Amino acid sequence: FAFAGLPGVALAFLVLCIASPPRGVNDEKRAQGERYSEGDAAKMKETSKGMFQDYLSLLQNSHYVVATLGLVAIVFAVGGLADWVASFLQRYDGASQAHAGL
């Protein structure tokens, strides 16, 4: 707890101090005072350059890449813990195989 818990709690308090951006600040049309219409979806579809360009634009978005890599890391960590914790409980706690697998 001392190595991960205390720094984690301190970091959580620091994150609470970060100001949230105003709502809609990343919406281009809303920033210009315009409203979206049903025709906008058709225009966006017409100007789409294809699936490859869409994926390329996602890879150029650093926030998306970092969030995706973070999610991948969490999934691997949880999967590793799920595989490891039963054998850990058997070795160090003396739990039976049935009890450790719960």
N, C-alpha and C positions, 0 to 999 in steps of 0.2 A: 504493500500500500504506500509506503513512504517513497518509493522510487517512481511509481506511476500515478498513484492517487492524488498526492498532494500537489505535484505540478499540474495535474489535470484540473484540479479544483481551481488553482490559481489562474490557469489559462481560461477556464470557463468564466471567471469573473472579469478577466480582461476582454473577452469576447462580448460580454454584456455592455461594455463601454463603447463599442463600435456603433456609429450612427447608421441607421438604415437609409437608403436613398429614397427620395420622394417617389410616391407611387406613379408609375407610368413614365418615368424619366427615360427609359430605353425604348419607348414606343415612338417611332419617328413621326407618324401622323399625329399622334396625340400631342407631341411636343410642339408641333406646328399649329395646333388648334383645329385640325381636321378630324373628321369622323370616318370610320371604316364603313364601306358599303358592301353589298353583295357582289357588285361588279369587281371589287378589289381582289377577291379570291380568284376570279377568272383571269384577271390581269396577271396575278402572281403565277398562276399555272402556265400561262402563255409565255412568260419570261423565264420560266425555269429552264436551266441548261442541262438537266438530266440528273440521274441518281448519283453518278460519279462526282459531279460538281457539288451536289448537296453534301456528300460524305466529306469531300475535300474542305468545304466550308466549315463543317463540324470540327475537323482536325485542326483548322486554323483558329478555332475559338478556344483560347487557353483555359477559360473557366470550365468549359465542357470537358476538356481533356483531363484536367486535374480532378474534377469531380468523378469522372469515370474511372480513372486510375485509383482514386481513393476507395471507391466502391469495390473494385477488383481486389484491392489489398484486404479490405474487411472480409470479403467472401472467402479468400484463401485463409485468413487467420481463423475465422470461425470454423471452417472445414478442418483445419489442422487441430484445433482444440477439440472438436467433436471426435476426431479419430484418436487423440492422445489421452484425453482425460480419463477414460475407463481404465486403461492400463496403469495410469498414474495412481488412481484410487486403489487398484489391486495391489500394487507394489508397496506404496507408502502408508496406506491407511488400513491395509489388510482386509479390504472389502471383498466379498465374493463376486464372482463374475456376473451373477444375476443382479446383485445389488449395485455394482459399479455401472452396469449398463443402463440403469434407469436414468 
